[in-house]
Amino acid sequence: MTLYRTEHALALFGIEGSWGIRANPTKRFGIHETVSAPDMENEWYPFFGVASGRSRDSILRGRLSFRGGVPDIRLQSTTDIKSLFALILGRVAGTTVSEGLSANDERIPSMTLGLSFRDTDGTYSFMREFYGGKVGRATIRANEGEELRLSLDDIVFKDTYHNQVGVAKYAAWIPATPADPGASGAPRFMFAGASITVAGILVARARTFQLSVDNQLEPKYYLTKTGDAGALTQVPNDIVEGRRIYALELGLDLGDATDLELFHFMMNQSAAGSASATIGCNVTAAFQLAEGTAGTLTISCGGTLSEAHPGVVIKSGKISIPAPPGGYFPTQYVMDVNHVTITTPV
């Protein structure tokens, strides 16, 4: 009997030149274990009409939506990580990923996702593609003893195609074999050796780092028909970016007086008055490659600081007391970030 098994599944992506125009999926996400497939969700509306009784009389077809995600990607030093970060922020110039498609266009690029299932006969007999995908929410995080990881928490797509003949949304042009580049042996970015600086203060006992991005996407369903030519399906006409919201969380151990510098900064920042205007600060996190390879990935939060455009501000800093003998005091800082740029080694 021919079977589908999870170890023979493949997930690839491609960056689209224009939103909703399919790109050939030729890039791997990297080292990851799961994919939350953005398969179709149909908004059926139950109808209870006059003289229909207590049970549903009819049901009306509503909008279609396609949402999924790719969690826990272990980041490697490949050129494809720039594409992943660009899907979250905007554009790539050299080894730097910045916000917006250009300096004057703050939108983000879109992607095509290809999911292919190879059966035990060695044939990719079930293949799906999802196009017009934009990353709504993503998280970059590092925990002590682990690799630097990226989670594409929520990706919103326009529509889908597949290779199942005779079924709605069938596409004959889906290739019989995906363009898989193969696994990469590039080194990973580790938490060990990371350098995290807040307002010029080197954090000595950092335990966790987490930067989340929310592009606040809103799918638009206009009255004008859009979708496949064979059916009046209500897929999004557009996926529109809203406010860009960053949140930074930093966990550290409070062990001696030098670890109180962030506490001092937070307290002074909160003081009101003309002599202590809020300009915020910059936060920089630099992660090194493992396997003895030289190379640094740097996440820069903030920018040019001013009273008109403050940088990173500390929203809270909780210094807890664990049950003794717990050693150092666990501290959790939560920060609001205005701008982010990412620099990669390749």
C-alpha positions as CSV (number, residue, x, y, z in Angstrom):
1,M,0.0,0.0,0.0
2,T,1.3,3.5,-0.9
3,L,1.4,5.7,2.2
4,Y,2.2,9.3,3.0
5,R,4.7,9.7,6.0
6,T,5.8,12.9,7.7
7,E,9.5,12.3,7.1
8,H,9.0,12.6,3.4
9,A,7.2,16.0,3.5
10,L,8.9,19.1,2.1
11,A,8.3,22.8,2.7
12,L,9.8,25.5,0.4
13,F,9.2,29.2,-0.2
14,G,9.9,31.8,-2.8
15,I,9.8,35.7,-2.6
16,E,7.2,37.2,-4.9
17,G,8.0,40.1,-7.1
18,S,4.5,41.5,-6.7
19,W,1.8,40.6,-4.2
20,G,-0.3,37.6,-5.3
21,I,1.9,36.7,-8.3
22,R,3.3,33.2,-7.7
23,A,7.0,32.7,-7.2
24,N,8.7,29.4,-7.7
25,P,9.4,27.9,-4.2
26,T,13.1,27.2,-4.2
27,K,14.3,28.0,-0.7
28,R,14.2,26.0,2.5
29,F,13.3,27.6,5.8
30,G,16.3,25.9,7.5
31,I,16.3,23.5,10.4
32,H,12.7,23.1,11.7
33,E,10.4,20.3,12.7
34,T,6.8,21.4,11.9
35,V,4.7,23.5,9.6
36,S,1.2,24.7,10.4
37,A,-0.4,24.4,6.9
38,P,-2.5,27.4,5.8
39,D,-5.2,25.2,4.4
40,M,-8.6,26.8,3.5
41,E,-11.0,27.9,6.1
42,N,-14.5,28.6,4.8
43,E,-16.8,31.0,6.7
44,W,-20.1,29.1,6.4
45,Y,-23.1,31.1,7.8
46,P,-26.0,29.0,9.2
47,F,-29.4,30.3,8.1
48,F,-32.5,30.0,10.2
49,G,-35.4,31.3,8.2
50,V,-39.1,31.8,8.7
51,A,-40.9,28.5,9.3
52,S,-37.6,26.6,9.2
53,G,-38.0,25.1,12.7
54,R,-35.3,25.1,15.4
55,S,-32.7,23.4,13.2
56,R,-30.6,25.1,10.5
57,D,-32.6,25.6,7.3
58,S,-29.7,26.4,5.0
59,I,-26.1,27.5,5.0
60,L,-24.5,30.3,3.1
61,R,-20.9,30.3,1.7
62,G,-18.8,33.1,3.1
63,R,-15.2,34.3,2.8
64,L,-12.2,32.0,2.4
65,S,-9.1,32.5,4.5
66,F,-5.6,30.9,4.5
67,R,-3.5,31.2,7.6
68,G,-0.5,29.2,8.8
69,G,3.0,29.4,10.3
70,V,6.5,27.9,10.5
71,P,7.6,27.8,14.1
72,D,11.1,27.2,15.7
73,I,13.4,27.7,12.7
74,R,17.0,27.2,13.9
75,L,18.8,30.0,12.1
76,Q,21.9,29.2,10.0
77,S,24.4,31.4,8.3
78,T,23.0,31.2,4.8
79,T,21.9,33.9,2.4
80,D,18.3,32.6,2.8
81,I,18.0,34.0,6.3
82,K,18.0,37.5,4.7
83,S,14.9,36.5,2.8
84,L,13.3,35.3,6.0
85,F,14.0,38.5,7.8
86,A,12.9,40.6,4.8
87,L,9.5,38.9,4.9
88,I,9.1,40.3,8.4
89,L,10.7,43.7,8.0
90,G,10.9,44.7,4.3
91,R,14.0,44.8,2.2
92,V,17.6,43.6,1.9
93,A,20.6,45.8,1.0
94,G,23.9,43.9,1.1
95,T,23.9,42.1,4.4
96,T,21.4,44.5,6.1
97,V,17.7,44.0,6.4
98,S,15.6,47.1,6.9
99,E,12.0,48.1,7.3
100,G,9.8,48.6,4.2
101,L,10.1,47.7,0.6
102,S,11.9,51.0,0.1
103,A,12.6,54.2,2.1
104,N,9.2,55.5,0.9
105,D,7.2,52.3,0.9
106,E,6.7,50.7,4.3
107,R,5.0,47.5,3.1
108,I,6.5,44.1,3.4
109,P,7.1,41.5,0.6
110,S,5.0,38.5,0.0
111,M,5.8,34.8,-0.5
112,T,4.7,31.6,-2.1
113,L,4.7,28.5,0.1
114,G,5.0,25.0,-1.4
115,L,4.1,21.9,0.6
116,S,4.9,18.6,-1.0
117,F,4.1,15.1,0.2
118,R,6.2,12.3,-1.2
119,D,4.6,8.9,-1.0
120,T,6.3,5.6,-0.2
121,D,6.6,4.9,-4.0
122,G,8.9,8.0,-4.2
123,T,6.4,10.2,-6.1
124,Y,5.3,13.7,-5.0
125,S,1.7,12.8,-5.6
126,F,0.2,15.5,-3.2
127,M,1.5,19.0,-3.7
128,R,0.0,22.3,-2.6
129,E,1.0,25.9,-3.2
130,F,-0.2,29.0,-1.2
131,Y,0.6,32.4,-2.7
132,G,0.3,36.0,-1.8
133,G,1.5,35.3,1.8
134,K,2.5,38.0,4.2
135,V,4.0,37.5,7.6
136,G,1.6,39.0,10.2
137,R,3.4,38.0,13.4
138,A,7.0,36.7,14.0
139,T,9.3,36.1,16.9
140,I,13.1,36.0,17.2
141,R,14.2,34.4,20.4
142,A,17.2,33.0,22.2
143,N,17.2,31.0,25.4
144,E,20.3,30.0,27.3
145,G,21.8,26.8,26.0
146,E,19.9,26.9,22.7
147,E,20.3,28.2,19.1
148,L,18.9,31.5,18.0
149,R,15.4,30.8,16.6
150,L,12.9,32.4,14.4
151,S,9.2,31.6,14.4
152,L,6.9,32.8,11.6
153,D,3.9,32.7,13.9
154,D,1.1,33.9,11.6
155,I,1.3,34.1,7.7
156,V,-1.8,35.2,5.8
157,F,-2.2,34.0,2.2
158,K,-4.3,35.1,-0.7
159,D,-5.2,31.7,-2.2
160,T,-4.0,28.2,-3.0
161,Y,-3.5,25.7,-5.8
162,H,-2.8,21.9,-5.8
163,N,-2.1,19.0,-8.1
164,Q,-5.2,17.0,-7.5
165,V,-6.9,16.5,-10.9
166,G,-10.6,17.2,-11.1
167,V,-10.7,19.1,-7.8
168,A,-11.4,22.8,-7.4
169,K,-8.3,25.0,-7.5
170,Y,-6.3,22.3,-9.5
171,A,-3.3,23.7,-11.3
172,A,-1.7,21.7,-14.1
173,W,1.5,23.8,-14.0
174,I,2.6,22.7,-10.5
175,P,5.8,20.9,-11.2
176,A,5.9,17.1,-10.7
177,T,9.0,17.5,-8.5
178,P,9.7,20.4,-6.2
179,A,12.9,22.5,-6.7
180,D,14.5,21.4,-3.5
181,P,18.0,22.9,-2.9
182,G,18.7,20.3,-0.2
183,A,19.7,20.7,3.4
184,S,22.4,23.2,4.4
185,G,25.3,22.4,6.5
186,A,26.0,26.0,7.4
187,P,26.7,26.8,11.1
188,R,24.0,28.0,13.5
189,F,23.9,31.1,15.7
190,M,24.1,30.2,19.3
191,F,23.2,31.9,22.6
192,A,26.6,31.2,24.0
193,G,28.9,34.1,23.3
194,A,26.1,36.6,22.6
195,S,26.6,40.2,23.4
196,I,23.5,42.2,24.5
197,T,23.8,45.9,25.2
198,V,21.0,48.1,26.5
199,A,21.6,51.9,26.7
200,G,25.3,51.3,26.4
201,I,25.1,48.8,29.3
202,L,26.5,45.3,28.6
203,V,24.1,42.8,30.1
204,A,26.4,40.2,31.8
205,R,23.8,37.6,33.0
206,A,21.3,37.5,30.2
207,R,19.2,34.3,30.1
208,T,16.5,35.0,27.5
209,F,16.0,37.4,24.6
210,Q,12.8,37.7,22.6
211,L,11.8,40.2,20.0
212,S,8.3,40.0,18.6
213,V,7.0,41.8,15.5
214,D,3.3,42.3,14.6
215,N,2.6,43.8,11.2
216,Q,-1.2,43.9,12.1
217,L,-2.3,42.6,8.7
218,E,-5.9,43.0,7.5
219,P,-7.2,41.0,4.6
220,K,-9.5,43.0,2.4
221,Y,-12.5,41.5,0.8
222,Y,-13.9,44.0,-1.6
223,L,-17.1,43.9,-3.7
224,T,-15.1,43.4,-6.9
225,K,-14.8,39.7,-7.8
226,T,-11.4,38.2,-7.2
227,G,-10.1,34.7,-7.2
228,D,-10.0,31.8,-9.6
229,A,-11.8,32.2,-12.9
230,G,-13.9,29.0,-12.4
231,A,-15.8,30.0,-9.3
232,L,-16.9,33.0,-7.3
233,T,-14.8,32.3,-4.3
234,Q,-14.3,35.1,-1.8
235,V,-10.5,35.2,-1.4
236,P,-8.8,38.4,-0.3
237,N,-8.4,41.2,-2.8
238,D,-5.5,42.6,-0.8
239,I,-3.7,42.1,2.5
240,V,-2.9,45.5,4.0
241,E,-0.2,46.3,6.6
242,G,-1.3,48.2,9.7
243,R,0.8,49.6,12.5
244,R,4.1,47.9,13.0
245,I,4.4,46.8,16.7
246,Y,7.6,45.6,18.3
247,A,7.9,44.1,21.8
248,L,11.3,43.2,23.4
249,E,11.6,41.0,26.4
250,L,14.9,40.4,28.2
251,G,15.4,38.0,31.0
252,L,18.5,38.2,33.2
253,D,19.8,37.3,36.6
254,L,20.4,40.0,39.3
255,G,23.6,38.9,41.0
256,D,25.5,42.1,42.1
257,A,25.3,45.8,42.0
258,T,26.5,46.0,38.4
259,D,23.2,44.2,37.4
260,L,21.2,47.1,38.8
261,E,22.2,49.5,36.0
262,L,19.1,48.6,34.0
263,F,17.0,49.2,37.0
264,H,18.6,52.7,37.5
265,F,18.0,53.5,33.8
266,M,14.3,52.4,34.0
267,M,13.7,54.6,37.1
268,N,15.4,57.6,35.6
269,Q,13.6,57.2,32.3
270,S,10.2,57.3,34.1
271,A,11.0,60.5,35.9
272,A,9.0,63.4,34.4
273,G,10.4,66.9,33.9
274,S,12.2,69.2,31.5
275,A,15.6,68.0,32.9
276,S,14.8,64.4,32.2
277,A,13.1,64.3,28.8
278,T,12.5,60.8,27.4
279,I,14.7,60.0,24.4
280,G,14.8,56.2,25.0
281,C,17.8,54.1,24.2
282,N,19.3,51.6,21.7
283,V,19.4,47.9,22.3
284,T,21.9,45.7,20.4
285,A,22.0,41.9,20.4
286,A,24.9,40.2,18.6
287,F,24.9,36.4,18.2
288,Q,27.9,34.4,17.2
289,L,28.2,31.3,14.9
290,A,28.9,27.9,16.3
291,E,31.3,25.2,15.1
292,G,34.2,27.6,15.4
293,T,33.1,29.7,12.4
294,A,33.6,33.5,12.5
295,G,30.4,35.5,11.8
296,T,27.9,37.7,13.7
297,L,24.2,38.3,13.4
298,T,23.3,41.7,14.9
299,I,19.8,42.8,15.8
300,S,19.7,46.6,16.4
301,C,16.7,48.2,18.1
302,G,16.2,51.9,18.3
303,G,18.0,54.4,16.0
304,T,18.8,58.1,16.2
305,L,17.5,59.2,19.6
306,S,15.6,62.4,20.2
307,E,12.8,63.8,22.2
308,A,10.7,63.9,19.0
309,H,11.4,60.3,18.2
310,P,12.4,58.3,21.3
311,G,14.1,55.0,20.9
312,V,13.6,51.9,23.0
313,V,11.8,52.5,26.3
314,I,11.6,50.1,29.3
315,K,7.9,49.4,30.1
316,S,8.5,47.2,33.1
317,G,11.3,45.5,35.1
318,K,10.2,42.9,37.6
319,I,12.8,41.6,40.1
320,S,11.3,38.5,41.7
321,I,12.3,36.6,44.8
322,P,12.4,32.8,44.2
323,A,12.3,30.2,46.9
324,P,15.7,30.0,48.5
325,P,18.3,28.8,47.9
326,G,17.5,29.9,44.3
327,G,20.8,31.7,43.8
328,Y,20.4,34.9,41.8
329,F,17.2,37.0,41.5
330,P,15.4,36.4,38.2
331,T,14.5,39.7,36.4
332,Q,12.3,40.3,33.4
333,Y,12.4,43.5,31.5
334,V,9.7,44.4,28.9
335,M,10.5,47.1,26.3
336,D,8.8,49.0,23.6
337,V,10.8,49.3,20.4
338,N,10.4,51.8,17.6
339,H,12.7,50.5,14.8
340,V,14.7,47.4,14.0
341,T,17.4,46.5,11.5
342,I,19.2,43.2,11.2
343,T,22.7,42.6,9.9
344,T,23.8,39.1,8.8
345,P,27.4,37.8,8.1
346,V,26.5,36.7,4.6
